[in-house]
Every structure is written in structure tokens, then in C-alpha cells.
Amino acid sequence: MNSWRCKNKGQWILLLGSLFLLSVFVRGVVSRAEPPATEKAESIKALLQQAREKTGQRKFVEAAGLLTKAIEVDKEQSAAYYARGRVNFQLGKIKQSVQDFDAYVKRRPQVESRQWERGIALYYAGDFKRGAKQFELYQTFHDNDVENSVWRFLCMARYEGPKKARQVMLPIKNDRRVPMMQVFEMYRGSIEPADVLAAVHADKPSGDVLTGRLFYAHLYLGLYYEALGKNKEAEKYIRLAAQDKLKTSPRINTYMWEVARIHLAQFEKTRQPAK
């Protein structure tokens, strides 16, 4: 009986020792698989910074790869989805861009009203009703932006027609950027395209000021003509807006220049013979 107790006691000591060693091993594996929160945060921060740098250098493929790595580190990292949504748009990956913006909004619903990039991506994805709703929502965040009203018109014109879209344009009182109020009135049907161009030159601007004004006039003239089914005129103005030399102009939002470039690429794609 005593020998049995000693044997049994020895087995328990051996078992407890084995369990201790196993727990140490498991903790080591988990710690290697799941780095501490501070380490994860630093890793994500570094990846986002590198992605910003690559985006600034127009190395969009590399930027997208870095952002994907950030998401792999933490799938709830909202900023990486937003940045990758922009980069995917710049790569012409419109469907993926929409998915990323949706993922961003899912994780940060409180900023949904600010997502004008999402609205533009939805337009190019052909999801015009969702695009229109996004621009309507943006109006609650910023109600004095002609571009927002125009993009909502462009979405609505695709499923309601230009006439109906004109009647329900989001109201804008005083967008101070020249010639944006003239662009607004043109889309409403109260002035002609020539009036927009006249407004650009009214006070005889020069240099970067003139370059910036002409860019926005040409972009929105091109989109306007396309909405009316006048594709020849549309391509003429989109081509002017998408000139490569404009992408670094200080008076032009770089992302909007990318919009012009993507739009021109669509025009050129439609002219390519079917394989």
C-alpha cells in the first residue's frame, strides 16, 4: 500500500511538471503569434507611414501592399481601409475601392457623412443610387460644396435623367472657389458652358490660379457634357483636365486629378477594339 502511494505521488509530480512545461510552451507560442498591443500599434503606424510615402511617390501598387499588411496585423484598423480605398481607386480598381470604403464606414460609422471619395467610387462602380445617397449624406456635413451637388446630379442623371436630376439639385449658396458657382448654375440649366469659361478669365488670373480654375472648369464641363450624352465634347474637356502636367499643381486637389485620369482611361477603353 505504501509503495503504491509513493508511485502514485511520483506520477502526479511528473504530470504537474509536464503541465507546467506545456503551459510555458503555449504562452511562448501565443506570444510569438500575437505580439503585444504596443508592438502591433507601432507596426501598423510604420506601415501606414510607408504607405503614405509610396502614395506620394505614386507607387500605388506598393502602397496597397503595405496597407494590406497593416490590415493583416489588425483587421479592425479602420485607417488602413480608408487609405487602401483611395489607393485602389487610383489603381483603377473601383470595385475593391468601394469595398474598402464600406469596410472603413462599417468600423467608423460616425464619419460616414464625410465620405465623398466613397460617393465618387460608387459612381464609377455604376452603383448610382448608393452614390446619390452618399452625396446627400455629405450635404449634412458640408452644405456649401458645389462639387458634392454636382456629383449627386451625375449619379441621379444616370437613373432619373438629367432633367429630373436638375430639378432636385442640392442647394448651394456660396462656394467661393471660382468658377464653382458658375458650374453649379450650368448644371441647373441657367447658364451656358461658355459662361463658366468666361468666369475663369473674368479677373485676368495667371499662373497657378488660372491653372487651378481651368482644371475644375474643364473637369466639370466634361462630366456635364457626358451626362447630356455629348461624348465628343465630354472627352475633349476631360482630356484637358487629365493632362499629366497638372497632377502636381498646387491649386488642384491631387485626388480630383486622379478622377480625371481615371475618367479619361474609361473613354480610351471604350475605343479599344474587342478582343
ROGUZA-718044 format. One line per 5 residues: number of its first residue (from 1); for each residue x negated, y, z of C-alpha. Coordinates in nm, 3 decimals. Example, Ala and Ser with C-alpha at 12.3 -4.5 7.8 and 13.67 -1.06 7.14 Angstrom:
1> -1.230,-0.450,0.780  -1.367,-0.106,0.714 .
//
This chain:
1> 0.000,0.000,0.000  -0.278,0.246,0.090  -0.467,0.166,-0.229  -0.153,0.238,-0.431  -0.121,0.580,-0.265 .
6> -0.480,0.666,-0.344  -0.438,0.555,-0.702  -0.112,0.747,-0.737  -0.265,1.058,-0.582  -0.557,1.038,-0.822 .
11> -0.321,1.017,-1.119  -0.136,1.327,-1.002  -0.459,1.520,-0.965  -0.560,1.413,-1.314  -0.219,1.511,-1.454 .
16> -0.221,1.853,-1.288  -0.571,1.915,-1.414  -0.465,1.826,-1.767  -0.163,2.057,-1.747  -0.384,2.342,-1.628 .
21> -0.626,2.294,-1.917  -0.332,2.273,-2.160  -0.186,2.599,-2.028  -0.520,2.773,-2.071  -0.543,2.644,-2.428 .
26> -0.188,2.753,-2.514  -0.246,3.102,-2.372  -0.557,3.129,-2.585  -0.373,3.024,-2.899  -0.085,3.265,-2.832 .
31> -0.322,3.550,-2.754  -0.501,3.491,-3.083  -0.172,3.461,-3.278  -0.011,3.762,-3.111  -0.256,4.044,-3.041 .
36> -0.177,4.284,-2.755  0.067,4.565,-2.829  -0.207,4.829,-2.829  -0.410,4.627,-3.078  -0.107,4.588,-3.306 .
41> -0.033,4.960,-3.287  -0.390,5.051,-3.376  -0.389,4.804,-3.666  -0.065,4.947,-3.805  -0.189,5.304,-3.761 .
46> -0.507,5.225,-3.954  -0.314,5.051,-4.235  -0.071,5.343,-4.269  -0.358,5.591,-4.284  -0.537,5.387,-4.551 .
51> -0.211,5.363,-4.747  -0.168,5.742,-4.734  -0.518,5.787,-4.869  -0.460,5.540,-5.153  -0.130,5.707,-5.239 .
56> -0.304,6.044,-5.255  -0.553,5.889,-5.496  -0.260,5.748,-5.699  -0.377,5.393,-5.628  -0.023,5.277,-5.574 .
61> -0.082,4.901,-5.601  -0.345,4.915,-5.327  -0.122,5.138,-5.115  0.169,4.894,-5.149  -0.057,4.607,-5.042 .
66> -0.170,4.791,-4.729  0.188,4.875,-4.637  0.291,4.514,-4.683  0.014,4.414,-4.441  0.148,4.667,-4.189 .
71> 0.495,4.513,-4.218  0.347,4.166,-4.170  0.189,4.286,-3.845  0.525,4.421,-3.726  0.840,4.364,-3.930 .
76> 1.021,4.634,-3.731  0.766,4.902,-3.826  1.006,5.147,-3.995  0.748,5.395,-4.127  0.585,5.128,-4.343 .
81> 0.915,5.051,-4.517  0.974,5.420,-4.591  0.623,5.469,-4.730  0.642,5.150,-4.936  0.981,5.259,-5.072 .
86> 0.818,5.572,-5.211  0.518,5.381,-5.347  0.737,5.117,-5.511  0.931,5.393,-5.682  0.607,5.542,-5.809 .
91> 0.515,5.198,-5.941  0.847,5.184,-6.127  0.969,4.900,-5.902  1.308,5.056,-5.848  1.491,4.756,-5.702 .
96> 1.215,4.699,-5.446  1.213,5.071,-5.367  1.584,5.063,-5.281  1.532,4.753,-5.065  1.256,4.926,-4.870 .
101> 1.459,5.244,-4.814  1.752,5.030,-4.700  1.522,4.845,-4.458  1.399,5.179,-4.326  1.751,5.311,-4.269 .
106> 1.852,4.984,-4.102  1.575,5.033,-3.847  1.629,5.410,-3.811  1.998,5.479,-3.884  1.972,5.823,-3.724 .
111> 1.768,5.950,-4.023  1.994,5.816,-4.297  2.126,6.162,-4.383  1.774,6.277,-4.479  1.700,6.008,-4.736 .
116> 1.713,6.194,-5.067  1.444,5.962,-5.206  1.680,5.673,-5.144  1.952,5.853,-5.340  1.721,5.901,-5.639 .
121> 1.611,5.537,-5.625  1.977,5.429,-5.622  2.040,5.644,-5.930  1.759,5.476,-6.124  1.872,5.136,-5.996 .
126> 2.213,5.203,-6.154  2.390,5.199,-5.816  2.559,5.531,-5.885  2.837,5.517,-5.625  2.596,5.446,-5.342 .
131> 2.369,5.717,-5.480  2.652,5.971,-5.477  2.736,5.880,-5.118  2.373,5.924,-5.014  2.365,6.275,-5.160 .
136> 2.696,6.357,-4.993  2.539,6.248,-4.665  2.228,6.456,-4.729  2.453,6.762,-4.765  2.531,6.727,-4.393 .
141> 2.157,6.758,-4.321  2.071,7.034,-4.570  2.360,7.217,-4.735  2.165,7.468,-4.942  1.969,7.247,-5.181 .
146> 2.069,7.268,-5.546  1.878,6.951,-5.629  2.096,6.749,-5.393  2.414,6.880,-5.552  2.277,6.812,-5.900 .
151> 2.176,6.452,-5.821  2.519,6.383,-5.682  2.664,6.524,-6.007  2.431,6.299,-6.208  2.546,5.994,-6.015 .
156> 2.914,6.080,-6.044  2.887,6.164,-6.414  2.791,5.801,-6.475  3.120,5.662,-6.345  3.360,5.959,-6.343 .
161> 3.231,6.151,-6.644  3.066,6.498,-6.649  3.396,6.689,-6.645  3.519,6.533,-6.321  3.173,6.548,-6.165 .
166> 3.161,6.920,-6.239  3.489,6.985,-6.061  3.368,6.837,-5.733  3.007,6.955,-5.718  2.875,7.003,-5.367 .
171> 2.880,7.380,-5.296  2.551,7.570,-5.274  2.536,7.933,-5.166  2.178,8.049,-5.186  1.892,7.825,-5.286 .
176> 1.618,8.089,-5.310  1.396,7.894,-5.548  1.401,8.040,-5.899  1.576,7.921,-6.118  1.772,7.678,-5.897 .
181> 2.091,7.883,-5.862  2.099,7.918,-6.240  2.051,7.541,-6.267  2.348,7.500,-6.033  2.568,7.730,-6.241 .
186> 2.465,7.548,-6.560  2.576,7.216,-6.414  2.902,7.379,-6.309  2.950,7.488,-6.669  2.950,7.863,-6.606 .
191> 2.624,7.946,-6.788  2.416,7.801,-7.071  2.072,7.632,-7.067  1.922,7.942,-7.227  2.025,8.139,-6.918 .
196> 1.823,7.905,-6.697  1.511,7.963,-6.905  1.575,8.337,-6.908  1.586,8.336,-6.527  1.246,8.167,-6.519 .
201> 1.087,8.458,-6.704  1.302,8.742,-6.567  1.040,8.898,-6.339  0.748,8.802,-6.564  0.579,8.546,-6.337 .
206> 0.243,8.394,-6.423  0.006,8.119,-6.312  0.127,7.858,-6.066  0.454,8.041,-6.004  0.552,8.020,-6.371 .
211> 0.433,7.659,-6.395  0.648,7.556,-6.099  0.957,7.735,-6.227  0.925,7.584,-6.571  0.882,7.235,-6.429 .
216> 1.210,7.244,-6.238  1.391,7.413,-6.528  1.268,7.150,-6.773  1.341,6.855,-6.542  1.698,6.960,-6.473 .
221> 1.763,7.066,-6.831  1.654,6.719,-6.940  1.876,6.544,-6.688  2.165,6.776,-6.778  2.143,6.703,-7.149 .
226> 2.125,6.330,-7.080  2.441,6.348,-6.867  2.614,6.509,-7.165  2.489,6.235,-7.398  2.243,6.459,-7.582 .
231> 1.941,6.231,-7.558  1.722,6.409,-7.813  1.734,6.734,-7.617  1.706,6.541,-7.292  1.382,6.371,-7.391 .
236> 1.234,6.699,-7.514  1.267,6.861,-7.172  1.182,6.552,-6.967  0.862,6.520,-7.171  0.773,6.880,-7.085 .
241> 0.834,6.813,-6.715  0.630,6.491,-6.718  0.311,6.644,-6.858  0.013,6.486,-6.684  -0.148,6.822,-6.609 .
246> 0.143,6.916,-6.382  0.103,6.638,-6.126  -0.139,6.841,-5.912  0.029,7.181,-5.944  0.072,7.342,-5.600 .
251> 0.423,7.468,-5.687  0.556,7.125,-5.784  0.666,6.851,-5.545  0.447,6.558,-5.650  0.726,6.308,-5.592 .
256> 0.955,6.500,-5.826  0.684,6.498,-6.090  0.681,6.120,-6.048  1.057,6.123,-6.107  0.999,6.300,-6.439 .
261> 0.727,6.049,-6.529  0.949,5.751,-6.444  1.234,5.902,-6.644  1.013,5.956,-6.948  0.894,5.595,-6.921 .
266> 1.257,5.485,-6.942  1.307,5.688,-7.259  0.998,5.531,-7.413  1.104,5.183,-7.308  1.436,5.217,-7.490 .
271> 1.248,5.293,-7.813  1.032,4.982,-7.795  1.143,4.706,-8.035  1.295,4.399,-7.872  1.057,4.103,-7.850 .
//
